[in-house]
Amino acid sequence: MAIIPLSELEKDVSALIHTIVPSDIFGELDELVGRRLSDLGFSQGMLLTMLSTGPTGKGPYAVRLGNQSQFALREAEANKILCERIA
């Protein structure tokens, strides 16, 4: 299966988090943003489900993690999280 950014998941699709990748958009804060996402539960192997996307199909992205926590992410944050759809 293909590894894609969380931002490319469709509504009601579940996926497993593969990794959190660096992004130039956050500049020197990138490592901190990645650590914060990990602290919130966005870690390798975690199941997530896309609950909804913004009105244009872009952010914010509402997701539910396997531990039942729910978050809204901006597009830049969602692009850092690479995942694999569950068939």
Secondary structure as GFF3:
##gff-version 3
##sequence-region A 1 87
A	DSSP	beta_strand	3	5	.	.	.	ID=ss1
A	DSSP	three_ten_helix	6	8	.	.	.	ID=ss2
A	DSSP	beta_strand	14	20	.	.	.	ID=ss3
A	DSSP	three_ten_helix	24	29	.	.	.	ID=ss4
A	DSSP	alpha_helix	30	40	.	.	.	ID=ss5
A	DSSP	beta_strand	47	52	.	.	.	ID=ss6
A	DSSP	beta_strand	61	65	.	.	.	ID=ss7
A	DSSP	beta_strand	70	73	.	.	.	ID=ss8
A	DSSP	alpha_helix	75	80	.	.	.	ID=ss9
A	DSSP	beta_strand	81	85	.	.	.	ID=ss10
###
